[in-house]
Amino acid sequence: MRDRIGSFAGDVFEVQDRYRRGIQRIALAMHRLEVPATAAVNGAAIGAGFDLATMCEIRIAGDNAVFGATFINLGIVPGDGGAWFLQDLLSPQRAAELIFTGRLVRAEEALRLGIVLKIAAASELQSQALQLASIAGKPPQALRPAKRLLRAARRLDLPDLLDLCAAFHGMCHNTPGSPLRRSKPSWTSAPPGSKGFNGRRHS
């Protein structure tokens, strides 16, 4: 890096283009991923490795894990979108502190800060990650829209988000094989929302 060779060679525009065609494609791919992603961190997740972990919806850490947005220590900035993902994961103030200082964060502090969901012994990390991977077995017609809702909530106001929720509900209710289509509930009185509705139903 100091010698400005390989990925760091060239003028401003060459380096910019290399980032766009290189590591930034990972950030865009993770952002566009339609299914939930889980990161299991065993050991060091430093620099781009830390950023990659923040691109996942769920992170668990081995008790030996260490995290760090250390770019500032090398005189560079997060070039892969890490500033966006970290600020979205934490608060703007906490993200600023980690990026400006470039300090390392051990597993216990990462748990306190909300960087990881939980800590597992290094020997149990893989099995814990596989348990979380069972999320993939949830109904896909709901799992994918649920992730899209979480992503859309970052940029939509509440009325627009509620419109999207309603549309997704309509899709879920009308998807062949949906658990909701296996039986049709029979309401004991008037439909929900009407004055005579008593809140009970029979399936």
C-alpha positions as CSV (number, residue, x, y, z in Angstrom):
1,M,0.0,0.0,0.0
2,R,2.8,2.4,0.9
3,D,4.5,1.7,-2.4
4,R,1.2,2.3,-4.3
5,I,1.4,-0.9,-6.3
6,G,-1.3,-3.4,-7.4
7,S,-4.7,-2.2,-6.3
8,F,-3.3,1.1,-5.0
9,A,-1.4,2.1,-8.1
10,G,-2.5,4.8,-10.5
11,D,-3.9,8.3,-10.4
12,V,-7.1,9.3,-8.6
13,F,-9.4,8.2,-11.4
14,E,-7.7,4.9,-11.9
15,V,-8.0,4.1,-8.2
16,Q,-11.6,5.2,-8.1
17,D,-12.5,3.1,-11.1
18,R,-10.7,0.1,-9.5
19,Y,-12.8,0.4,-6.4
20,R,-16.0,0.7,-8.3
21,R,-15.2,-2.4,-10.4
22,G,-13.7,-4.3,-7.5
23,I,-14.6,-4.3,-3.8
24,Q,-17.6,-2.0,-4.1
25,R,-19.3,-4.7,-6.2
26,I,-19.3,-6.9,-3.0
27,A,-21.2,-4.2,-1.1
28,L,-23.8,-3.8,-3.8
29,A,-24.2,-7.5,-4.1
30,M,-24.8,-7.9,-0.4
31,H,-27.2,-5.0,-0.4
32,R,-29.2,-6.5,-3.2
33,L,-29.2,-10.0,-1.7
34,E,-32.8,-11.1,-1.3
35,V,-32.3,-13.6,1.6
36,P,-30.9,-12.9,5.1
37,A,-27.1,-13.2,5.5
38,T,-25.4,-14.3,8.7
39,A,-21.8,-13.7,9.6
40,A,-19.9,-16.0,12.0
41,V,-16.7,-14.2,13.0
42,N,-13.9,-16.4,14.3
43,G,-10.7,-14.3,15.0
44,A,-10.1,-10.9,13.4
45,A,-12.5,-9.0,11.2
46,I,-10.5,-5.9,10.5
47,G,-10.9,-3.3,7.8
48,A,-12.8,-4.7,4.8
49,G,-13.5,-7.9,6.8
50,F,-15.3,-5.8,9.5
51,D,-17.3,-4.1,6.7
52,L,-18.3,-7.4,5.2
53,A,-19.6,-8.5,8.5
54,T,-21.7,-5.3,8.9
55,M,-23.3,-6.1,5.5
56,C,-25.0,-9.1,7.0
57,E,-28.2,-8.9,8.9
58,I,-27.0,-11.0,11.8
59,R,-23.6,-11.5,13.2
60,I,-22.3,-13.8,15.9
61,A,-18.8,-13.8,17.2
62,G,-16.4,-16.4,18.6
63,D,-15.0,-15.4,22.0
64,N,-11.7,-14.7,20.3
65,A,-13.2,-12.3,17.7
66,V,-11.9,-8.8,17.3
67,F,-13.4,-6.0,15.1
68,G,-12.0,-2.8,13.7
69,A,-12.6,-0.1,11.1
70,T,-8.9,0.5,11.0
71,F,-8.6,2.4,7.6
72,I,-7.8,5.7,9.3
73,N,-4.6,4.2,10.7
74,L,-3.4,3.6,7.2
75,G,-4.4,7.1,6.0
76,I,-7.3,5.9,4.0
77,V,-11.1,5.8,4.3
78,P,-13.6,2.8,4.1
79,G,-13.8,2.4,0.3
80,D,-16.3,-0.4,0.3
81,G,-19.3,1.3,1.9
82,G,-18.4,0.5,5.4
83,A,-19.3,4.0,6.6
84,W,-22.9,3.5,5.4
85,F,-23.3,0.0,6.8
86,L,-21.7,0.8,10.2
87,Q,-23.8,3.9,10.7
88,D,-26.9,1.9,9.8
89,L,-26.0,-0.8,12.2
90,L,-25.0,1.5,15.1
91,S,-25.7,5.2,15.7
92,P,-24.0,8.0,13.7
93,Q,-22.0,9.0,16.8
94,R,-20.7,5.5,17.5
95,A,-19.9,4.8,13.9
96,A,-18.0,8.1,13.8
97,E,-16.0,7.1,16.9
98,L,-15.0,3.8,15.6
99,I,-14.0,5.1,12.1
100,F,-12.2,8.2,13.4
101,T,-10.2,6.3,16.0
102,G,-9.6,3.1,14.1
103,R,-9.5,1.2,17.4
104,L,-10.1,-2.5,17.9
105,V,-13.2,-3.9,19.5
106,R,-13.1,-7.2,21.3
107,A,-16.0,-9.6,21.4
108,E,-17.5,-8.6,24.7
109,E,-17.6,-4.9,23.7
110,A,-19.0,-5.8,20.3
111,L,-21.9,-7.5,22.0
112,R,-22.5,-4.5,24.2
113,L,-22.4,-2.1,21.3
114,G,-24.8,-4.3,19.2
115,I,-22.3,-5.2,16.6
116,V,-22.9,-8.9,17.2
117,L,-26.1,-10.7,18.4
118,K,-24.3,-13.1,20.6
119,I,-20.9,-14.6,21.5
120,A,-20.1,-18.3,21.3
121,A,-17.0,-20.3,22.2
122,A,-14.8,-20.6,19.2
123,S,-15.3,-24.4,19.2
124,E,-19.1,-23.9,19.0
125,L,-19.2,-21.0,16.6
126,Q,-19.9,-23.1,13.5
127,S,-22.8,-25.1,15.1
128,Q,-24.3,-21.8,16.4
129,A,-24.1,-20.3,12.9
130,L,-25.8,-23.4,11.4
131,Q,-28.6,-23.0,13.9
132,L,-29.2,-19.5,12.8
133,A,-29.0,-20.7,9.2
134,S,-32.3,-22.4,9.9
135,I,-33.9,-19.1,9.1
136,A,-33.5,-20.1,5.5
137,G,-36.3,-22.7,6.1
138,K,-38.9,-20.1,6.8
139,P,-41.6,-19.6,4.1
140,P,-39.7,-17.8,1.2
141,Q,-42.8,-15.9,0.1
142,A,-42.6,-14.1,3.5
143,L,-38.8,-14.2,4.2
144,R,-37.8,-12.3,1.2
145,P,-40.4,-9.5,1.5
146,A,-39.6,-9.2,5.2
147,K,-36.0,-8.4,4.3
148,R,-37.1,-6.0,1.7
149,L,-39.3,-4.2,4.3
150,L,-36.4,-3.9,6.6
151,R,-34.3,-2.4,3.9
152,A,-37.1,-0.1,2.6
153,A,-37.7,1.2,6.2
154,R,-34.4,3.0,6.0
155,R,-35.6,5.4,3.3
156,L,-39.5,5.4,3.4
157,D,-41.7,7.4,5.7
158,L,-44.3,5.4,7.7
159,P,-47.3,5.9,5.3
160,D,-45.3,4.7,2.3
161,L,-43.9,1.8,4.3
162,L,-47.4,0.8,5.4
163,D,-48.5,0.8,1.7
164,L,-45.7,-1.5,0.9
165,C,-46.5,-3.8,3.9
166,A,-50.1,-4.1,2.6
167,A,-49.0,-5.0,-0.9
168,F,-46.6,-7.6,0.5
169,H,-49.4,-9.0,2.7
170,G,-51.5,-9.4,-0.4
171,M,-48.7,-11.3,-2.1
172,C,-48.2,-13.6,0.9
173,H,-51.9,-14.4,1.2
174,N,-52.1,-15.3,-2.5
175,T,-48.9,-17.3,-2.8
176,P,-49.6,-21.0,-3.6
177,G,-48.5,-23.2,-0.8
178,S,-48.8,-20.4,1.8
179,P,-49.7,-21.7,5.3
180,L,-52.5,-19.2,5.2
181,R,-54.1,-20.9,2.3
182,R,-54.3,-24.4,3.9
183,S,-57.4,-23.5,5.8
184,K,-60.0,-20.7,5.5
185,P,-61.0,-19.2,8.9
186,S,-64.6,-18.9,9.6
187,W,-65.4,-15.9,11.7
188,T,-68.0,-16.3,14.4
189,S,-69.8,-13.1,13.5
190,A,-68.9,-10.1,11.3
191,P,-65.5,-9.7,9.6
192,P,-62.6,-8.0,11.4
193,G,-63.1,-4.2,11.5
194,S,-66.9,-4.3,11.6
195,K,-68.9,-3.3,14.6
196,G,-70.1,-6.8,15.3
197,F,-66.7,-8.4,15.3
198,N,-66.0,-10.2,18.6
199,G,-62.4,-11.1,18.0
200,R,-63.0,-14.9,17.7
201,R,-62.7,-17.2,14.8
202,H,-62.8,-20.9,14.0
203,S,-60.4,-22.5,11.5
